[in-house]
Amino acid sequence: MNPYQPLATSINLYGTKVLEGRDLKAGEFSFTLTDDKGNVRKTVTNAADGSIDFGMLLFEHEGTYTYTVAEVKGDDSTITYDESVKTFTVEVVDEGGQLVATASCEDGEKAVFTNKYTAPEPDPTPDPKPKPEPEKPVIPKTGDDTPITGLGILAVAAVAVIGVAARRKSQL
């Protein structure tokens, strides 16, 4: 029995992150590389220039390998996230004892993910010249602290007593 084993090979898979509406920051978005069995093989983040590098994938056997790449949806309400899933196909062939891998993506050589930034609505600008609160009318102080209400009640009572007395006198 001949234990023939060709030499292994490796290949890098790449993607590109595009952010419309503002500058992209390094590590701002995450991406998963998942094999055809549903196993997440790698999770990486974007570089400041938008590049996404999944690093080297090692292959020790001939065959066709399929991977999907998806962006991990974040929770930033100002970002509209790209929900697409990109598919990479890696063909590994034996060329004279050396495995050789070639990759293709449905988007071409790289998977491109495009998000859109929408600036939040600004708070309404306060009026630069706010209207002053109308002043409540102030009753001027006269300096006399005599309780006027009490005097008014006494005057009304006196008029009532005089009225009753005059009526009795006229009935007599």
C-alpha positions in Angstrom: 0.0 0.0 0.0 1.3 3.4 -1.0 0.5 6.1 1.6 0.4 8.9 -1.0 -0.3 12.3 0.6 0.1 15.4 -1.4 1.5 18.5 0.2 -1.1 20.8 1.9 -1.9 24.2 0.6 -3.5 27.3 2.0 -5.4 30.3 0.7 -6.5 33.7 2.1 -10.1 34.9 1.7 -10.7 38.6 1.6 -13.6 41.0 1.7 -14.3 44.7 1.6 -16.4 46.9 3.9 -17.9 50.1 2.5 -19.6 52.6 4.7 -21.6 55.4 3.0 -22.2 58.6 4.8 -19.1 58.8 7.1 -15.6 57.5 7.5 -15.1 53.9 8.4 -13.2 53.0 11.7 -11.0 50.0 12.2 -12.8 47.2 14.1 -16.2 48.8 13.7 -17.9 45.9 11.9 -17.6 42.1 12.4 -17.8 39.3 9.9 -18.1 35.5 10.2 -16.7 32.9 7.9 -18.9 29.7 8.1 -18.2 26.3 6.5 -20.7 24.2 4.6 -21.6 22.3 7.8 -22.7 25.5 9.5 -19.6 25.8 11.7 -18.3 29.4 12.2 -14.6 29.0 11.3 -13.5 32.6 12.0 -14.9 35.9 13.1 -12.9 39.0 12.1 -13.3 42.8 12.0 -12.6 45.3 9.2 -9.5 47.4 9.0 -9.7 51.2 8.7 -9.3 51.0 4.9 -12.3 48.7 4.7 -10.3 45.5 4.1 -11.5 42.2 5.6 -8.9 39.5 5.9 -10.0 36.0 7.1 -6.4 34.8 7.2 -5.0 31.6 5.9 -7.2 28.5 5.5 -5.3 25.3 5.3 -6.3 22.4 3.0 -4.9 18.9 3.2 -7.2 17.1 0.8 -8.5 17.6 -2.7 -12.1 18.8 -3.1 -14.5 21.6 -3.3 -15.1 23.6 -0.2 -17.9 26.2 0.3 -17.8 29.0 2.8 -20.3 31.8 3.5 -19.4 35.2 4.8 -21.9 37.4 6.6 -21.7 40.6 8.6 -22.7 40.4 12.2 -25.5 42.9 12.6 -24.8 45.6 15.2 -27.1 47.7 17.2 -26.2 51.2 16.0 -29.5 52.8 15.0 -27.7 55.2 12.7 -26.4 52.3 10.5 -28.3 50.4 7.9 -26.5 47.0 7.9 -25.8 44.9 4.8 -27.7 41.7 5.4 -26.4 39.8 2.4 -24.5 36.5 2.6 -21.6 36.0 0.2 -20.5 32.6 -0.9 -16.9 31.6 -1.5 -16.0 28.4 -3.3 -12.5 27.0 -2.9 -11.3 24.3 -5.4 -8.4 22.2 -4.2 -6.6 20.0 -6.8 -3.5 17.8 -6.7 -0.9 19.1 -9.2 1.9 16.5 -9.1 2.0 16.0 -5.4 1.2 19.6 -4.4 -2.3 20.7 -3.5 -3.3 24.0 -5.2 -6.3 26.0 -4.0 -8.2 28.6 -6.0 -11.1 30.7 -4.6 -13.9 32.4 -6.2 -16.7 34.6 -4.8 -20.1 35.3 -6.2 -19.1 39.0 -6.1 -15.8 38.4 -7.9 -12.5 38.1 -6.0 -13.8 39.8 -2.8 -17.0 39.9 -0.9 -18.2 43.5 -0.6 -20.5 44.6 2.2 -22.0 48.1 2.1 -23.6 49.8 5.0 -25.2 53.2 5.1 -24.8 55.8 7.8 -27.7 58.2 8.5 -27.0 61.1 10.8 -29.4 61.4 13.7 -31.9 64.2 13.6 -30.5 67.1 15.4 -32.3 68.4 18.5 -34.3 71.5 17.7 -32.2 74.6 18.2 -33.4 76.7 21.0 -34.6 80.2 20.1 -31.6 82.5 20.5 -33.9 85.2 21.9 -36.3 83.5 24.2 -39.5 85.3 24.9 -39.5 86.7 28.5 -42.1 85.4 30.9 -44.8 88.1 31.3 -44.5 89.6 34.7 -47.4 89.1 37.2 -49.0 92.4 38.2 -47.7 93.5 41.6 -50.1 95.4 43.9 -48.0 98.3 45.3 -47.5 98.4 49.0 -48.9 101.5 50.5 -47.1 101.1 53.8 -50.4 100.6 55.6 -50.8 97.2 57.1 -54.3 97.7 58.4 -56.5 94.7 57.5 -58.8 96.2 55.0 -61.0 93.1 54.7 -62.0 93.3 58.3 -63.0 96.9 58.0 -65.1 96.0 54.9 -67.0 93.3 56.8 -67.6 95.7 59.7 -69.0 98.4 57.3 -71.4 95.8 55.6 -72.6 94.6 59.1 -73.2 98.2 60.2 -75.3 99.0 57.1 -77.3 95.8 57.8 -77.9 96.7 61.4 -79.0 100.3 60.4 -81.3 98.9 57.8 -83.0 96.5 60.2 -83.3 99.2 62.9 -84.9 101.6 60.3 -87.4 99.0 59.2 -88.5 98.2 62.8 -88.9 101.9 63.5 -91.0 102.4 60.4 -93.3 99.5 61.4 -94.0 101.0 64.7 
